[in-house]
């Protein structure tokens, strides 16, 4: 069974993979812009819709990841009683 650290690494890898797919799809759309056949235009339209959905999903993943990071930081601050920015900074260098 995967622990929290392994799940986080897997999620980060998936986010990175999704970013790469989006970048590749955007590049493909840009490079096939001059293709005017109905077949290409249909494929481009489908790819554009998939790209929009993937971008929205990536934003949700990133928002969720940011929320987890904020919650973890807050939990550490409470645990270590870091009430000030200075206390948080000093703990970071211990």
Secondary structure as UniProt FT lines:
FT   HELIX           4..31
FT   TURN            32..34
FT   HELIX           38..79
FT   TURN            80..81
FT   HELIX           85..92
//
